[in-house]
Amino acid sequence: MALPYNRQLDANDVLTNFANMIISIEMRSYFIDQTSALGKSRTAGSMFGNTALYRYHDITATRAWQGDAEAATLLELYRNPRMAEQDIRIKKSRITYITVSQYIDKQAFLDGNGWSKFAGTLVGVVGDNKKVFENGLYKTFVGNNVSTLATCNIEVDLTDIPAATDPMNIEATKRLASQRIARAIKKVGRDMGDNTRDFNLLKYLRSMSLNGATFIFNGDLADEYAYIDKFIRDEKVDFNGEYWTPNYFGDNGAAFVSPTIANSYARIELNSDGTDNMKLTPAQITAGVYRIYPGGKIPTGVTINLTDPANAGLPLSQVGYIGKSDVLCKIYFPEALPFMTGFEAATMFVNGKSLTDTHFLIWNYNDFEYLADKPFITVTLKTA
């Protein structure tokens, strides 16, 4: 394999004055993944206005009826004293772009078919950039968000389950641990299903079921305790589950002071050398610098040097986070994590002097914020 290609043709073994021709050129496509949970969180946005308003109210009260004595209070007003509003605002915008030449670039192709595939793949990058950014932003929020309510943070103690050294006992040990985890989750579901104020930030009376909630598992831990999903379903909890790579589960930036810790991950978009300039310099390209999206690993030991005005003054806790290996899963309701786009504009600038077309994609969106009347549960494992 010759990488990179040296752009030299081989001489023909017989007709040595001639070069062997290129058989074919293929522009390799790729698949960009986006979690289905993000689709469930998408909420209709609009170019008109920028705020989605959510209103909540608590129940009120009852008392004993007093018959004719009720006439004395007939004109009293009984308004609900416990009501709240929460606003989600579209306040951020992003841009991505790619330049394609309509003339000189075509000399690198045999025909228009090859060129069209090449240009189409390049232009498609702008849409892929948006997908990757949104996917990383969503996953890092879910994987790092922790409720301030103690009732929503469940630690399952497995320290009294001895580690299996005999291969014959490993499966039994994992089954025992998985059953304990499933029962802890079932208990949370049972407690939430009662009329309770303990599982929402407003402390309003609510009854909620885990059936229909989304479970986001740390894939590595879920593989280790391979019977978890089975035992959860055995406990009559009907759930939608996804299995994410462990890099999305972290400490919400609490301990991130610099990428000196090996398991440091990004909360924003930046470069692998710690900078955030979108257009890489020739020196950065030569050095192999690449783009890191939210949730991507920050190379150990780089110096964070942010110059993009959008990132000016960001505390390090909003730049990165430290991965947490004890987080088993997040349990939440995607519709309570609204994600809106007010507009998405695909435009093109034709430069008549350089004979190039630059394709732009510009869109706006809201910061993630979980709705206050729904539970957001984190399940961690204590193993030592």
N, C-alpha and C positions, 0 to 999 in steps of 0.2 A: 504494500500500500504506500502510495506517495501522497503525503499530506504535509504541507499544502502542495497543490499541483504546480509544477514548475513551468507550465505553458510551453513545453518543448515537445515536438512530435518525433517519433522514432523513424530512423531511416529504414526503407524497405530492404529486406535481406538480399534481394536480387537486383532490383532497380535502385541501386544505392544513391542515385542522384535525386530520387523522389522520396517523399515522406509518406508514411502510412497515415490514412485519414482517420478522423474521429468517427466512431461508429454512431454514437448517440450522446445526447446531453439531456439529462433529466433534472428538473428542479424539484428537489425532495420536499414534499409537504409534511405536515406534522399535525398532531391533534392536541388541542388545548383543552384541558379539563376544567370544568366549573361545577362546583358542588350543587346538587339539586336543592339543598336547603336554601341556597341563595334565591332560587326561583320562587320558593314559598314565601320568602320575605319581601319580594318585590311588591311595591305599592304604587298605584297610579299616581304619577306626578303631572305637572303642567307647566307650560311656559308662563302662565298667568298666576301670579302669587308664588310664594315660596314656602308656605307653612302648612303642615298637616297638624290639626289640633285634635287632641284626644281628651274627652271629658269623662270623668269618673264620679260616681256618687256611692255613698254608703247606704245601707238600710237605715231606717229611722227607729221607731219604737212602738210598742203597744201598751195599753193600760186597761184597767177594769172600767167597764161602762157604768155610769152613775145615774142612768135614767133621766128624770126630769131635771136633775141638777146640771145636766150638760148644757141647758139653755143659758146658764150664766157665762159660759165661755164660747158662745156661738160665734162671736165676731173675732175671736183670736185667730192669728195666722200661724201656720205651722210649716215653715220652710225647712228644707234639709240643710242642717248646719255643716255637714261633712261632704263637701264637693271639691273636686280638684281638676285642674287642667294641665296637660303636658303638651308642649309643642315640639315638633320635629321639623327642622328648617333645612332647606336646600341652600347651603352657603358656600360650597366649595366647587371649583371647576378644574378641569384638567384638559390637556391637549396632547396629542401624539401625531406624528407625521412621518412621511417617507417621500423621497424624491426619486422620480423615474425619468430617464431620458427617452425621448421619443425618436431620436435620430441616431446619434453615435453608438448608443448601446446596441442597436440592432445589428451592427457589424459583427457582433460576437455570436450570431445565430445563423443557421443555414436557411431558415425560412420564417414566415410570419407565425406559424403554429408554435414553434419553439419559443419565439419571443413573447407571444401572448400568454403562454403558460407561465413564463418567467415573470412578466410584468404583473399578471394577476396574483401570483403568489406574494410578490413584494407588496402590492397594494393591500392585500388581505392582512398584512402585518398590523395595520393600524387597528383593525377590529380585534385582532388577537391580543394586542397590547392592553386594550380596555378590559377584555375578559380576564386576563391574568391579574391585572391590578385589582379589579373588583373581587375576584376569587380570593386573592391573598388578604385583602382588607377585611373581608367578611370572616374568613377562617381565623385570622389572628384575633379579631374581636371576640368571637365565640370561645376560642381556646384560652383567652386570657381573662375574660370577664369573670368576676366573682361577686356574688351578691354580698351586701353588707349585713344580711340577715343570717344569724347563726343557724336557723332552721333549714336554710337552703344550702348549707355546706356540710356534707356528710362524709365523715371519715370512717372507713370500715377497718376495724382492727383485726389483722391477720397474724399478729405476732405470736399467738399461742398455737398456731398450726405449724408443727415441726416441718422443716425442710426435708423432702424425701431424698434419701441417698440411694435407696434401692430402686432400680428402674421399674420394678413391679409395683411400687407404691406411688410413683409419681402421678399416675392418672387419678388414683383415689384422692391424693392430696389436693390436686387441682379441682376435682369435683367438690370436695368439702369447702374449699375457698370460694368457688363459684356460687355454691348454694348460699353461703353466708352473705356474699355481695348481693345476690338476687333478693334475699329476704330483707336486707337493709333498704333496698330500693322499693320493695313492695310496701314496707312500713311508711316510707315517705309518701308514697301514693295514697295509702290509706289515711294518713294524717291530713293530706291535702284535700281528700275527698269529703272530709267533714266540713261543717260550717266553721271556718276558722279565719282569724286575722293574722296568722303567723307566717304566711308565705308570700305576702306582697308588701312592698315598701310603704304603701299608703295606710296599712293596717285597717283596711276595709274588710268587712265580712265577705268571704268568698268560699265557694266550693269548686274545686278543680280536679280533674281526673288526669292521670298520666296516660291514659289511653288516647292516642292521637298525638302525644308529645313526640318531639324528635330527640333521639339519643345520639350524641356524637361521641364515638368511642376513640380513645387512643388505640390505634390499630395494633401496636406492639404489645400493649398490656392485654388487650382483648384476645390476642393470639395466645398469650401465655396462660390466660384463664379461659380456655377454649369453650367452656360450657356456659359462659355467662348468659349469652342471648337465649339459649335454650331454657335455662332455669328461670330467667325473667319471664319468659312466656309461660312457663309452667306455673308461675305465680299469678297467672291471669292478667298480665299487663300486656296490652296490645300496643306495640310501639313501632315507629319508623326509625331505622338505625342506619347510620353511616359510619365508616371506619376511616379515620384520617391518619396521616403520618404524624409521629409524635412531635415534630418541630412546631406545630401550631399551638401546643399547650404550654403556657408559661406563667410567669409571675406578674404579668401586667406592667412590667418595667420597674417594679419596686427595687430590684437589686442591680439593675443595669447601670453601671458607671462608666464602662468602656468595654470594647470587645476583647478583654483580656481573659475572659472565661470561655472555655471551649464551646459551650452550647449557647452561644449568643445568636439571636435572630432579629430580623428587622421588623419594625412596625410601620416604616415608611418605605418609599422607593429611593434607593441610593445605589452608588457604585461599589464594586468590591474593594476599592482602595480607600473607602470612607468618604469620598466626595459625593456630590449629588448633581454635578453638571450633566445635562441631558445629552448634549452632543460631545462625544468623547474627543479628546485631543489626540493628535498623532502619537504623542508619547504614551498616552494611556492605551491606545490600540496596540502599540508595539509591546507594551508590558502585559497584555492579555487581560486588561480590566473589562469586566462585564457588569451587566445591570442586575441588581438584586431587588426583587419585589417583596411586599409584605409577606412575612413568614419564611423568607429565604435566609440561609445561614450567612452570618457576617464572618469573614475570615478572622481568625484569632490574631489579635495584636495590631490591627490597623488603627489609624488615628481618625476619628470622626471630624470631618472638616466640611461643614455644610455652607454653601454660598447661595443656594436658591432662595429668593426672597420669601417664598411660601414656607420655607423651613427655618427662617431666621428666628433665633431665640428659643427654638424648641428645647425643652429640657431633655436630657438623655433618657429619662424614663418614657418619653414619647417617641424616641428614636429606635429603641430596641428593647428586648426583654431576654430573660434567662429561661431556658426550657425547664419544665418540671416533669420529671419521670414518674411521679406518683399520682398524676391525674388520670383516673380511669375513664371518666366520661363527663359530658355536659348534657343536661336535660333541660330543654326549653321549648318554647312555642314560637316557631319562625315568624308567624304573623304578628307577634309582639316585638319583632325586631325589624321595623319597617325600613325599606331601602327604596328611595325615590330618585328618579332622574327627571329633571324638569325639561331638558332638551338634549338632543344628540344631533349635532350638525356635522355632516360630511361635506367638505368643500375642497376645491382644487384651485391652485394658482398656476397659471401658465406663464412661464418666463420666456418671452420671445427673444431675449438676448442669449441666454444660456441653452435654449431649446430643451427645457426641462419642464416637467409637471410635478408640483409638490402637492401631495394629498394630505389633507388635515382631517382629524376627527376631534371635535371639541364637545364636551358634555359637562353637565353639573350634577351634583349629588349631595346627599345629606350625610353628616357624621352619624355613625351608629349610636343608638341609645335605646336601651331596652325599656319597654313600657312598664310603668310602675305597678300595674295591677296584676301582673303575671309573675309566677315564680321562675327564677333562673337558678338551677341546681348544679352544684359541682360535687362529684363523687371522687374522693381520693382514697388510696389504699395505704395503710400503715403496715409495713412488713418488717420493721426493725425498731 
